[in-house]
Every structure is written in structure tokens, then in C-alpha cells.
Amino acid sequence: MDDSHPAGTASGKIARLASFFRACWRGEMSLDRLFWRDMLLVGTAINIASSGVALVLLGLKLPLWLVLTVHLLPVPYNIFLALAVWRTAEKTGGAKASMMMLGSALWLIATVIA
């Protein structure tokens, strides 16, 4: 790791996050990790949390635009994850990669309409 960004500092965390996004987009990450952990586990948890907060805001009778904004906030990240899975699967090839491409498309549809 670059010593100019120690791991515990804010700039170090930003650098690690940027490195994560770059690796995902370039297809440099393991397809299994990207699909199962990052998309299905973490992505779904983010969506559930966002929906839960949106429901609380709705219960507090806050403006609908705010509720919808919070609910839809993860959509760009969801699109990024689905596209990253597709890009990585195209590099990997095979039946398993094709199934993960299909799974990511179905997951994206489910997260956007749910």
C-alpha cells in the first residue's frame, strides 16, 4: 500500500474505496466475490437499509420527495454493481459467468422496482 495514504486516515479510506471501484469497473476483481459478496450481500443490505430509513421517514410524515430520494439513493450504486458484474463476467466467460450476468440483471430489476 502507498505510504502517502495510511490505512486509518480519511485519505487512506478514500484511496481504498477508489481502488475498489476501479478494480470492479476494470474486471480485475474475482467474479464470485463481486457477485456474491459485493452485489448480493452488501448491495442488498444497502437496499434494505435505505428502504427501512425511507419507511421511517414516511411514518414521520416527512415530504414524499425526501422519502423517495432516500429510497432511490442506492440505484446508481446498484447499476454500477450490475455493470461491473457484466464486465467481469464477459472477461471470465463460461456458463457460470453467463448465469451471473443473468442473476445481476434480475437483481437490478428487483432492487429498482422493490
MOPAC internal coordinates of N, CA, C and O (Angstrom, degrees):
PM7 1SCF
backbone

  N    0.0000 0     0.00 0     0.00 0    0    0    0
  C    1.4505 1     0.00 0     0.00 0    1    0    0
  C    1.5201 1   109.55 1     0.00 0    2    1    0
  O    1.2310 1   120.85 1   -31.77 1    3    2    1
  N    1.2849 1   115.98 1   148.23 1    3    2    1
  C    1.4581 1   122.92 1  -179.66 1    5    3    2
  C    1.5282 1   109.69 1   -67.33 1    6    5    3
  O    1.2310 1   119.65 1   -53.64 1    7    6    5
  N    1.3399 1   118.27 1   126.36 1    7    6    5
  C    1.4619 1   122.11 1  -178.59 1    9    7    6
  C    1.5261 1   112.72 1   -69.84 1   10    9    7
  O    1.2310 1   119.65 1   165.29 1   11   10    9
  N    1.3162 1   118.28 1   -14.71 1   11   10    9
  C    1.4622 1   120.36 1  -179.83 1   13   11   10
  C    1.5187 1   111.45 1   -74.81 1   14   13   11
  O    1.2310 1   119.89 1   168.18 1   15   14   13
  N    1.3426 1   117.81 1   -11.82 1   15   14   13
  C    1.4640 1   122.57 1   177.95 1   17   15   14
  C    1.5267 1   109.51 1  -129.28 1   18   17   15
  O    1.2310 1   119.52 1  -101.68 1   19   18   17
  N    1.3486 1   118.53 1    78.32 1   19   18   17
  C    1.4626 1   119.11 1   178.52 1   21   19   18
  C    1.5299 1   111.35 1   -55.11 1   22   21   19
  O    1.2310 1   120.60 1   -35.65 1   23   22   21
  N    1.3201 1   116.46 1   144.35 1   23   22   21
  C    1.4574 1   122.48 1  -171.91 1   25   23   22
  C    1.5232 1   114.33 1   -55.62 1   26   25   23
  O    1.2310 1   119.41 1   144.43 1   27   26   25
  N    1.3163 1   118.72 1   -35.57 1   27   26   25
  C    1.4499 1   120.47 1  -175.02 1   29   27   26
  C    1.5212 1   114.90 1   -83.42 1   30   29   27
  O    1.2310 1   119.48 1   170.11 1   31   30   29
  N    1.3018 1   118.61 1    -9.89 1   31   30   29
  C    1.4553 1   120.84 1  -176.79 1   33   31   30
  C    1.5252 1   110.57 1   -84.74 1   34   33   31
  O    1.2310 1   121.31 1   -18.13 1   35   34   33
  N    1.3264 1   115.10 1   161.87 1   35   34   33
  C    1.4572 1   120.32 1   178.79 1   37   35   34
  C    1.5218 1   110.66 1   -61.58 1   38   37   35
  O    1.2310 1   120.25 1   139.05 1   39   38   37
  N    1.3224 1   117.13 1   -40.95 1   39   38   37
  C    1.4656 1   119.22 1  -179.90 1   41   39   38
  C    1.5294 1   110.92 1   -67.83 1   42   41   39
  O    1.2310 1   120.31 1   148.09 1   43   42   41
  N    1.3277 1   117.00 1   -31.91 1   43   42   41
  C    1.4636 1   120.58 1   176.25 1   45   43   42
  C    1.5187 1   111.56 1   -67.50 1   46   45   43
  O    1.2310 1   120.52 1   140.13 1   47   46   45
  N    1.3264 1   116.61 1   -39.87 1   47   46   45
  C    1.4726 1   120.75 1   178.07 1   49   47   46
  C    1.5151 1   110.85 1   -67.25 1   50   49   47
  O    1.2310 1   120.48 1   139.74 1   51   50   49
  N    1.3297 1   116.69 1   -40.26 1   51   50   49
  C    1.4622 1   120.71 1   177.91 1   53   51   50
  C    1.5247 1   110.13 1   -64.21 1   54   53   51
  O    1.2310 1   120.53 1   138.87 1   55   54   53
  N    1.3292 1   116.60 1   -41.13 1   55   54   53
  C    1.4615 1   120.88 1   178.94 1   57   55   54
  C    1.5323 1   110.79 1   -63.13 1   58   57   55
  O    1.2310 1   120.10 1   138.22 1   59   58   57
  N    1.3377 1   117.42 1   -41.78 1   59   58   57
  C    1.4661 1   120.78 1   178.17 1   61   59   58
  C    1.5235 1   110.94 1   -65.32 1   62   61   59
  O    1.2310 1   120.57 1   139.63 1   63   62   61
  N    1.3261 1   116.52 1   -40.37 1   63   62   61
  C    1.4617 1   120.82 1   179.16 1   65   63   62
  C    1.5263 1   110.47 1   -64.93 1   66   65   63
  O    1.2310 1   120.58 1   136.21 1   67   66   65
  N    1.3331 1   116.50 1   -43.79 1   67   66   65
  C    1.4694 1   120.53 1   177.64 1   69   67   66
  C    1.5266 1   110.27 1   -62.32 1   70   69   67
  O    1.2310 1   120.48 1   140.42 1   71   70   69
  N    1.3227 1   116.68 1   -39.58 1   71   70   69
  C    1.4536 1   121.55 1   178.69 1   73   71   70
  C    1.5383 1   110.51 1   -63.81 1   74   73   71
  O    1.2310 1   120.35 1   140.31 1   75   74   73
  N    1.3268 1   116.94 1   -39.69 1   75   74   73
  C    1.4644 1   122.39 1   177.39 1   77   75   74
  C    1.5313 1   110.33 1   -60.61 1   78   77   75
  O    1.2310 1   120.49 1   129.05 1   79   78   77
  N    1.3325 1   116.66 1   -50.95 1   79   78   77
  C    1.4636 1   120.44 1  -179.09 1   81   79   78
  C    1.5311 1   111.59 1   -62.33 1   82   81   79
  O    1.2310 1   120.80 1   139.12 1   83   82   81
  N    1.3153 1   116.07 1   -40.88 1   83   82   81
  C    1.4608 1   121.01 1   179.52 1   85   83   82
  C    1.5348 1   110.34 1   -63.00 1   86   85   83
  O    1.2310 1   120.48 1   133.91 1   87   86   85
  N    1.3256 1   116.69 1   -46.09 1   87   86   85
  C    1.4726 1   120.81 1  -179.57 1   89   87   86
  C    1.5270 1   110.89 1   -64.23 1   90   89   87
  O    1.2310 1   120.36 1   139.45 1   91   90   89
  N    1.3234 1   116.91 1   -40.55 1   91   90   89
  C    1.4742 1   120.27 1   177.57 1   93   91   90
  C    1.5190 1   110.58 1   -61.47 1   94   93   91
  O    1.2310 1   120.87 1   131.41 1   95   94   93
  N    1.3217 1   115.94 1   -48.59 1   95   94   93
  C    1.4620 1   120.50 1  -175.06 1   97   95   94
  C    1.5306 1   112.05 1   -66.58 1   98   97   95
  O    1.2310 1   120.39 1   145.07 1   99   98   97
  N    1.3215 1   116.86 1   -34.93 1   99   98   97
  C    1.4601 1   120.66 1  -178.63 1  101   99   98
  C    1.5252 1   113.23 1   -82.67 1  102  101   99
  O    1.2310 1   120.42 1   176.18 1  103  102  101
  N    1.3293 1   116.80 1    -3.82 1  103  102  101
  C    1.4607 1   119.98 1  -178.98 1  105  103  102
  C    1.5109 1   113.05 1    73.91 1  106  105  103
  O    1.2310 1   120.44 1  -153.54 1  107  106  105
  N    1.3334 1   116.75 1    26.46 1  107  106  105
  C    1.4654 1   121.90 1  -177.25 1  109  107  106
  C    1.5234 1   112.63 1   -92.12 1  110  109  107
  O    1.2310 1   120.35 1   176.11 1  111  110  109
  N    1.3122 1   116.93 1    -3.89 1  111  110  109
  C    1.4560 1   121.07 1  -177.44 1  113  111  110
  C    1.5336 1   108.91 1   -97.52 1  114  113  111
  O    1.2310 1   120.78 1   -25.45 1  115  114  113
  N    1.2940 1   116.12 1   154.55 1  115  114  113
  C    1.4569 1   120.99 1   176.65 1  117  115  114
  C    1.5283 1   109.30 1   -59.64 1  118  117  115
  O    1.2310 1   120.47 1   -48.73 1  119  118  117
  N    1.3322 1   116.70 1   131.27 1  119  118  117
  C    1.4627 1   120.79 1   179.62 1  121  119  118
  C    1.5225 1   111.03 1   -61.31 1  122  121  119
  O    1.2310 1   120.14 1   139.72 1  123  122  121
  N    1.3240 1   117.35 1   -40.28 1  123  122  121
  C    1.4718 1   120.39 1   178.54 1  125  123  122
  C    1.5279 1   111.01 1   -60.51 1  126  125  123
  O    1.2310 1   120.58 1   133.26 1  127  126  125
  N    1.3208 1   116.49 1   -46.74 1  127  126  125
  C    1.4692 1   120.33 1  -179.69 1  129  127  126
  C    1.5242 1   110.58 1   -63.37 1  130  129  127
  O    1.2310 1   120.95 1   134.50 1  131  130  129
  N    1.3125 1   115.79 1   -45.50 1  131  130  129
  C    1.4592 1   120.73 1  -178.33 1  133  131  130
  C    1.5257 1   110.83 1   -62.73 1  134  133  131
  O    1.2310 1   120.11 1   134.47 1  135  134  133
  N    1.3071 1   117.40 1   -45.53 1  135  134  133
  C    1.4638 1   121.14 1  -177.38 1  137  135  134
  C    1.5265 1   112.21 1   -72.10 1  138  137  135
  O    1.2310 1   120.69 1   124.09 1  139  138  137
  N    1.3429 1   116.29 1   -55.91 1  139  138  137
  C    1.4629 1   119.79 1  -172.36 1  141  139  138
  C    1.5247 1   113.40 1   -76.12 1  142  141  139
  O    1.2310 1   120.26 1   131.40 1  143  142  141
  N    1.3212 1   117.11 1   -48.60 1  143  142  141
  C    1.4646 1   118.98 1  -175.77 1  145  143  142
  C    1.5207 1   112.56 1   -83.03 1  146  145  143
  O    1.2310 1   121.20 1   123.74 1  147  146  145
  N    1.3393 1   115.32 1   -56.26 1  147  146  145
  C    1.4629 1   118.64 1  -171.56 1  149  147  146
  C    1.5246 1   112.74 1   -72.77 1  150  149  147
  O    1.2310 1   120.15 1   137.78 1  151  150  149
  N    1.3282 1   117.31 1   -42.22 1  151  150  149
  C    1.4577 1   118.95 1  -177.68 1  153  151  150
  C    1.5244 1   112.06 1   -85.76 1  154  153  151
  O    1.2310 1   120.77 1   118.74 1  155  154  153
  N    1.3308 1   116.13 1   -61.26 1  155  154  153
  C    1.4623 1   118.21 1  -173.89 1  157  155  154
  C    1.5261 1   113.23 1   -69.09 1  158  157  155
  O    1.2310 1   119.50 1   133.82 1  159  158  157
  N    1.3083 1   118.56 1   -46.18 1  159  158  157
  C    1.4614 1   120.25 1  -176.49 1  161  159  158
  C    1.5270 1   112.24 1   -79.45 1  162  161  159
  O    1.2310 1   120.53 1   118.50 1  163  162  161
  N    1.3238 1   116.60 1   -61.50 1  163  162  161
  C    1.4695 1   119.99 1  -176.10 1  165  163  162
  C    1.5263 1   111.05 1   -70.20 1  166  165  163
  O    1.2310 1   120.20 1   133.58 1  167  166  165
  N    1.3285 1   117.23 1   -46.42 1  167  166  165
  C    1.4659 1   120.39 1  -179.48 1  169  167  166
  C    1.5178 1   112.29 1   -59.94 1  170  169  167
  O    1.2310 1   120.30 1   136.75 1  171  170  169
  N    1.3275 1   117.04 1   -43.25 1  171  170  169
  C    1.4590 1   120.64 1   178.89 1  173  171  170
  C    1.5233 1   110.69 1   -66.46 1  174  173  171
  O    1.2310 1   119.98 1   140.16 1  175  174  173
  N    1.3307 1   117.64 1   -39.84 1  175  174  173
  C    1.4731 1   120.56 1   177.81 1  177  175  174
  C    1.5313 1   110.81 1   -62.02 1  178  177  175
  O    1.2310 1   120.37 1   138.78 1  179  178  177
  N    1.3203 1   116.90 1   -41.22 1  179  178  177
  C    1.4695 1   120.28 1   177.85 1  181  179  178
  C    1.5275 1   110.05 1   -62.75 1  182  181  179
  O    1.2310 1   120.28 1   137.93 1  183  182  181
  N    1.3228 1   117.07 1   -42.07 1  183  182  181
  C    1.4618 1   120.68 1   179.32 1  185  183  182
  C    1.5174 1   111.99 1   -64.67 1  186  185  183
  O    1.2310 1   120.26 1   138.49 1  187  186  185
  N    1.3165 1   117.11 1   -41.51 1  187  186  185
  C    1.4643 1   120.62 1   178.81 1  189  187  186
  C    1.5247 1   110.29 1   -64.60 1  190  189  187
  O    1.2310 1   120.36 1   136.16 1  191  190  189
  N    1.3325 1   116.91 1   -43.84 1  191  190  189
  C    1.4682 1   120.87 1   178.79 1  193  191  190
  C    1.5223 1   110.74 1   -62.14 1  194  193  191
  O    1.2310 1   120.48 1   135.65 1  195  194  193
  N    1.3127 1   116.68 1   -44.35 1  195  194  193
  C    1.4652 1   121.11 1   179.86 1  197  195  194
  C    1.5330 1   110.96 1   -61.95 1  198  197  195
  O    1.2310 1   120.53 1   136.07 1  199  198  197
  N    1.3084 1   116.58 1   -43.93 1  199  198  197
  C    1.4677 1   120.50 1   178.49 1  201  199  198
  C    1.5241 1   111.15 1   -65.22 1  202  201  199
  O    1.2310 1   120.54 1   140.73 1  203  202  201
  N    1.3381 1   116.58 1   -39.27 1  203  202  201
  C    1.4593 1   120.23 1   177.89 1  205  203  202
  C    1.5213 1   112.06 1   -62.62 1  206  205  203
  O    1.2310 1   120.54 1   134.68 1  207  206  205
  N    1.3164 1   116.56 1   -45.32 1  207  206  205
  C    1.4688 1   120.19 1   178.04 1  209  207  206
  C    1.5253 1   109.80 1   -63.54 1  210  209  207
  O    1.2310 1   119.94 1   139.66 1  211  210  209
  N    1.3299 1   117.72 1   -40.34 1  211  210  209
  C    1.4619 1   121.24 1   178.64 1  213  211  210
  C    1.5299 1   110.84 1   -61.84 1  214  213  211
  O    1.2310 1   120.30 1   140.09 1  215  214  213
  N    1.3277 1   117.03 1   -39.91 1  215  214  213
  C    1.4671 1   119.99 1   177.90 1  217  215  214
  C    1.5334 1   111.88 1   -65.36 1  218  217  215
  O    1.2310 1   120.74 1   140.70 1  219  218  217
  N    1.3160 1   116.18 1   -39.30 1  219  218  217
  C    1.4676 1   120.12 1   176.78 1  221  219  218
  C    1.5288 1   109.63 1   -62.57 1  222  221  219
  O    1.2310 1   120.60 1   134.86 1  223  222  221
  N    1.3268 1   116.45 1   -45.14 1  223  222  221
  C    1.4614 1   120.57 1   178.97 1  225  223  222
  C    1.5287 1   111.11 1   -62.04 1  226  225  223
  O    1.2310 1   120.69 1   140.81 1  227  226  225
  N    1.3182 1   116.29 1   -39.19 1  227  226  225
  C    1.4679 1   120.77 1   177.14 1  229  227  226
  C    1.5273 1   110.13 1   -64.21 1  230  229  227
  O    1.2310 1   120.76 1   137.95 1  231  230  229
  N    1.3367 1   116.15 1   -42.05 1  231  230  229
  C    1.4571 1   120.84 1   177.52 1  233  231  230
  C    1.5245 1   112.78 1   -63.19 1  234  233  231
  O    1.2310 1   120.88 1   149.86 1  235  234  233
  N    1.3217 1   115.92 1   -30.14 1  235  234  233
  C    1.4673 1   120.49 1   177.36 1  237  235  234
  C    1.5249 1   112.07 1   -82.34 1  238  237  235
  O    1.2310 1   121.34 1  -176.95 1  239  238  237
  N    1.3393 1   115.03 1     3.05 1  239  238  237
  C    1.4728 1   122.23 1   178.86 1  241  239  238
  C    1.5284 1   112.94 1    59.92 1  242  241  239
  O    1.2310 1   120.95 1  -142.74 1  243  242  241
  N    1.3222 1   115.80 1    37.26 1  243  242  241
  C    1.4601 1   120.68 1   174.73 1  245  243  242
  C    1.5244 1   108.74 1   -78.38 1  246  245  243
  O    1.2310 1   120.11 1   -15.90 1  247  246  245
  N    1.3236 1   117.40 1   164.10 1  247  246  245
  C    1.4724 1   119.87 1  -175.75 1  249  247  246
  C    1.5346 1   112.31 1   -56.49 1  250  249  247
  O    1.2310 1   121.62 1   -37.25 1  251  250  249
  N    1.3225 1   114.51 1   142.75 1  251  250  249
  C    1.4609 1   120.72 1  -177.90 1  253  251  250
  C    1.5203 1   111.95 1   -60.49 1  254  253  251
  O    1.2310 1   119.67 1   144.35 1  255  254  253
  N    1.3286 1   118.24 1   -35.65 1  255  254  253
  C    1.4623 1   120.49 1   179.77 1  257  255  254
  C    1.5289 1   110.68 1   -61.08 1  258  257  255
  O    1.2310 1   120.29 1   144.10 1  259  258  257
  N    1.3374 1   117.05 1   -35.90 1  259  258  257
  C    1.4635 1   120.81 1   179.21 1  261  259  258
  C    1.5266 1   110.47 1   -70.80 1  262  261  259
  O    1.2310 1   120.70 1   136.98 1  263  262  261
  N    1.3233 1   116.27 1   -43.02 1  263  262  261
  C    1.4666 1   121.30 1   178.79 1  265  263  262
  C    1.5265 1   110.18 1   -59.81 1  266  265  263
  O    1.2310 1   120.68 1   132.71 1  267  266  265
  N    1.3377 1   116.31 1   -47.29 1  267  266  265
  C    1.4649 1   120.04 1  -179.66 1  269  267  266
  C    1.5185 1   112.27 1   -66.43 1  270  269  267
  O    1.2310 1   120.46 1   142.94 1  271  270  269
  N    1.3210 1   116.73 1   -37.06 1  271  270  269
  C    1.4667 1   120.27 1   178.25 1  273  271  270
  C    1.5271 1   110.45 1   -61.55 1  274  273  271
  O    1.2310 1   120.53 1   133.11 1  275  274  273
  N    1.3219 1   116.59 1   -46.89 1  275  274  273
  C    1.4716 1   120.58 1   179.78 1  277  275  274
  C    1.5229 1   110.24 1   -64.15 1  278  277  275
  O    1.2310 1   120.58 1   137.74 1  279  278  277
  N    1.3281 1   116.51 1   -42.26 1  279  278  277
  C    1.4650 1   120.79 1  -178.84 1  281  279  278
  C    1.5303 1   111.61 1   -63.96 1  282  281  279
  O    1.2310 1   120.34 1   141.39 1  283  282  281
  N    1.3249 1   116.95 1   -38.61 1  283  282  281
  C    1.4669 1   121.32 1  -175.67 1  285  283  282
  C    1.5252 1   113.51 1   -93.26 1  286  285  283
  O    1.2310 1   119.92 1   178.13 1  287  286  285
  N    1.3090 1   117.76 1    -1.87 1  287  286  285
  C    1.4607 1   121.64 1  -177.65 1  289  287  286
  C    1.5339 1   114.06 1   -54.46 1  290  289  287
  O    1.2310 1   118.61 1   141.74 1  291  290  289
  N    1.3260 1   120.25 1   -38.26 1  291  290  289
  C    1.4728 1   119.86 1  -179.20 1  293  291  290
  C    1.5306 1   114.97 1   -75.78 1  294  293  291
  O    1.2310 1   119.14 1   171.91 1  295  294  293
  N    1.3310 1   119.25 1    -8.09 1  295  294  293
  C    1.4647 1   120.80 1  -174.03 1  297  295  294
  C    1.5318 1   113.09 1   -56.47 1  298  297  295
  O    1.2310 1   118.31 1   133.66 1  299  298  297
  N    1.3353 1   120.83 1   -46.34 1  299  298  297
  C    1.4762 1   118.17 1   177.94 1  301  299  298
  C    1.5309 1   112.73 1   -59.62 1  302  301  299
  O    1.2310 1   120.22 1   141.72 1  303  302  301
  N    1.3267 1   117.18 1   -38.28 1  303  302  301
  C    1.4631 1   120.62 1   177.77 1  305  303  302
  C    1.5284 1   110.14 1   -66.56 1  306  305  303
  O    1.2310 1   120.36 1   140.28 1  307  306  305
  N    1.3328 1   116.92 1   -39.72 1  307  306  305
  C    1.4636 1   120.68 1   177.78 1  309  307  306
  C    1.5221 1   110.97 1   -61.23 1  310  309  307
  O    1.2310 1   120.67 1   136.69 1  311  310  309
  N    1.3306 1   116.33 1   -43.31 1  311  310  309
  C    1.4618 1   120.54 1   178.80 1  313  311  310
  C    1.5280 1   109.72 1   -63.10 1  314  313  311
  O    1.2310 1   120.69 1   135.66 1  315  314  313
  N    1.3307 1   116.29 1   -44.34 1  315  314  313
  C    1.4664 1   120.42 1   177.82 1  317  315  314
  C    1.5286 1   110.62 1   -57.23 1  318  317  315
  O    1.2310 1   119.90 1   132.17 1  319  318  317
  N    1.3271 1   117.79 1   -47.83 1  319  318  317
  C    1.4646 1   120.92 1  -178.42 1  321  319  318
  C    1.5207 1   111.58 1   -62.12 1  322  321  319
  O    1.2310 1   120.61 1   135.27 1  323  322  321
  N    1.3338 1   116.44 1   -44.73 1  323  322  321
  C    1.4706 1   119.49 1  -179.70 1  325  323  322
  C    1.5284 1   110.68 1   -62.67 1  326  325  323
  O    1.2310 1   120.40 1   136.95 1  327  326  325
  N    1.3231 1   116.84 1   -43.05 1  327  326  325
  C    1.4677 1   119.86 1   178.26 1  329  327  326
  C    1.5293 1   111.61 1   -66.31 1  330  329  327
  O    1.2310 1   120.43 1   142.32 1  331  330  329
  N    1.3240 1   116.78 1   -37.68 1  331  330  329
  C    1.4668 1   120.22 1   177.96 1  333  331  330
  C    1.5292 1   110.73 1   -63.94 1  334  333  331
  O    1.2310 1   120.34 1   139.96 1  335  334  333
  N    1.3274 1   116.96 1   -40.04 1  335  334  333
  C    1.4670 1   120.43 1   176.50 1  337  335  334
  C    1.5264 1   109.31 1   -62.05 1  338  337  335
  O    1.2310 1   120.14 1   135.35 1  339  338  337
  N    1.3175 1   117.34 1   -44.65 1  339  338  337
  C    1.4640 1   120.78 1   179.87 1  341  339  338
  C    1.5215 1   110.93 1   -61.14 1  342  341  339
  O    1.2310 1   120.49 1   133.65 1  343  342  341
  N    1.3266 1   116.67 1   -46.35 1  343  342  341
  C    1.4726 1   120.18 1  -178.11 1  345  343  342
  C    1.5314 1   110.84 1   -63.25 1  346  345  343
  O    1.2310 1   120.68 1   137.91 1  347  346  345
  N    1.3242 1   116.31 1   -42.09 1  347  346  345
  C    1.4594 1   120.67 1   179.91 1  349  347  346
  C    1.5235 1   110.72 1   -69.13 1  350  349  347
  O    1.2310 1   120.50 1   139.09 1  351  350  349
  N    1.3288 1   116.64 1   -40.91 1  351  350  349
  C    1.4644 1   120.80 1   179.65 1  353  351  350
  C    1.5246 1   111.32 1   -64.63 1  354  353  351
  O    1.2310 1   120.40 1   143.15 1  355  354  353
  N    1.3232 1   116.83 1   -36.85 1  355  354  353
  C    1.4721 1   119.41 1   177.41 1  357  355  354
  C    1.5250 1   111.31 1   -62.95 1  358  357  355
  O    1.2310 1   120.50 1   142.99 1  359  358  357
  N    1.3344 1   116.66 1   -37.01 1  359  358  357
  C    1.4713 1   120.24 1   177.51 1  361  359  358
  C    1.5214 1   111.35 1   -70.75 1  362  361  359
  O    1.2310 1   120.84 1   143.96 1  363  362  361
  N    1.3310 1   116.00 1   -36.04 1  363  362  361
  C    1.4614 1   121.61 1  -176.14 1  365  363  362
  C    1.5218 1   111.67 1   -75.24 1  366  365  363
  O    1.2310 1   120.70 1   131.92 1  367  366  365
  N    1.3310 1   116.26 1   -48.08 1  367  366  365
  C    1.4625 1   121.32 1  -179.20 1  369  367  366
  C    1.5196 1   112.42 1    73.46 1  370  369  367
  O    1.2310 1   120.92 1   -10.57 1  371  370  369
  N    1.3131 1   115.86 1   169.43 1  371  370  369
  C    1.4542 1   122.09 1   177.91 1  373  371  370
  C    1.5190 1   112.95 1    99.72 1  374  373  371
  O    1.2310 1   121.69 1    -9.41 1  375  374  373
  N    1.3259 1   114.38 1   170.59 1  375  374  373
  C    1.4668 1   121.10 1  -177.23 1  377  375  374
  C    1.5320 1   111.50 1   -66.42 1  378  377  375
  O    1.2310 1   120.52 1   139.72 1  379  378  377
  N    1.3221 1   116.61 1   -40.28 1  379  378  377
  C    1.4642 1   120.19 1   179.96 1  381  379  378
  C    1.5296 1   110.18 1   -61.49 1  382  381  379
  O    1.2310 1   120.36 1   136.65 1  383  382  381
  N    1.3199 1   116.91 1   -43.35 1  383  382  381
  C    1.4634 1   121.07 1   178.98 1  385  383  382
  C    1.5247 1   110.39 1   -63.43 1  386  385  383
  O    1.2310 1   120.16 1   140.34 1  387  386  385
  N    1.3262 1   117.30 1   -39.66 1  387  386  385
  C    1.4660 1   120.86 1   178.00 1  389  387  386
  C    1.5253 1   111.25 1   -63.41 1  390  389  387
  O    1.2310 1   120.65 1   139.98 1  391  390  389
  N    1.3236 1   116.36 1   -40.02 1  391  390  389
  C    1.4649 1   120.14 1   178.31 1  393  391  390
  C    1.5365 1   110.83 1   -66.04 1  394  393  391
  O    1.2310 1   120.75 1   143.12 1  395  394  393
  N    1.3269 1   116.17 1   -36.88 1  395  394  393
  C    1.4609 1   119.59 1   178.39 1  397  395  394
  C    1.5332 1   110.92 1   -69.46 1  398  397  395
  O    1.2310 1   120.22 1   146.70 1  399  398  397
  N    1.3130 1   117.18 1   -33.30 1  399  398  397
  C    1.4616 1   120.37 1   174.78 1  401  399  398
  C    1.5270 1   110.16 1   -63.50 1  402  401  399
  O    1.2310 1   120.60 1   134.44 1  403  402  401
  N    1.3131 1   116.46 1   -45.56 1  403  402  401
  C    1.4590 1   121.15 1   177.41 1  405  403  402
  C    1.5251 1   110.51 1   -62.94 1  406  405  403
  O    1.2310 1   120.98 1   134.85 1  407  406  405
  N    1.3282 1   115.74 1   -45.15 1  407  406  405
  C    1.4695 1   119.94 1   179.28 1  409  407  406
  C    1.5197 1   112.38 1   -60.74 1  410  409  407
  O    1.2310 1   120.45 1   140.45 1  411  410  409
  N    1.3308 1   116.74 1   -39.55 1  411  410  409
  C    1.4634 1   119.08 1  -179.68 1  413  411  410
  C    1.5240 1   111.06 1   -68.89 1  414  413  411
  O    1.2310 1   120.23 1   144.28 1  415  414  413
  N    1.3304 1   117.17 1   -35.72 1  415  414  413
  C    1.4712 1   120.23 1   177.63 1  417  415  414
  C    1.5282 1   110.20 1   -65.96 1  418  417  415
  O    1.2310 1   120.45 1   136.08 1  419  418  417
  N    1.3244 1   116.75 1   -43.92 1  419  418  417
  C    1.4732 1   120.60 1   178.65 1  421  419  418
  C    1.5264 1   110.99 1   -65.59 1  422  421  419
  O    1.2310 1   120.57 1   140.03 1  423  422  421
  N    1.3304 1   116.51 1   -39.97 1  423  422  421
  C    1.4640 1   120.67 1   177.65 1  425  423  422
  C    1.5213 1   110.63 1   -61.99 1  426  425  423
  O    1.2310 1   120.36 1   135.85 1  427  426  425
  N    1.3261 1   116.92 1   -44.15 1  427  426  425
  C    1.4641 1   120.92 1   179.58 1  429  427  426
  C    1.5137 1   110.84 1   -61.34 1  430  429  427
  O    1.2310 1   120.20 1   134.78 1  431  430  429
  N    1.3205 1   117.22 1   -45.22 1  431  430  429
  C    1.4649 1   120.37 1   177.95 1  433  431  430
  C    1.5246 1   110.16 1   -59.96 1  434  433  431
  O    1.2310 1   120.29 1   134.43 1  435  434  433
  N    1.3280 1   117.06 1   -45.57 1  435  434  433
  C    1.4644 1   121.21 1  -179.16 1  437  435  434
  C    1.5244 1   111.97 1   -62.40 1  438  437  435
  O    1.2310 1   120.21 1   140.15 1  439  438  437
  N    1.3288 1   117.20 1   -39.85 1  439  438  437
  C    1.4707 1   119.58 1  -177.88 1  441  439  438
  C    1.5214 1   111.67 1   -73.18 1  442  441  439
  O    1.2310 1   120.08 1   149.84 1  443  442  441
  N    1.3143 1   117.45 1   -30.16 1  443  442  441
  C    1.4592 1   119.67 1  -178.88 1  445  443  442
  C    1.5301 1   111.44 1   -77.42 1  446  445  443
  O    1.2310 1   120.11 1   142.36 1  447  446  445
  N    1.3331 1   117.39 1   -37.64 1  447  446  445
  C    1.4648 1   118.82 1  -177.43 1  449  447  446
  C    1.5219 1   113.78 1   -90.25 1  450  449  447
  O    1.2310 1   120.43 1   166.03 1  451  450  449
  N    1.3335 1   116.78 1   -13.97 1  451  450  449
  C    1.4701 1   118.74 1  -177.76 1  453  451  450
  C    1.5191 1   111.80 1   -85.59 1  454  453  451
  O    1.2310 1   120.10 1   180.00 1  455  454  453

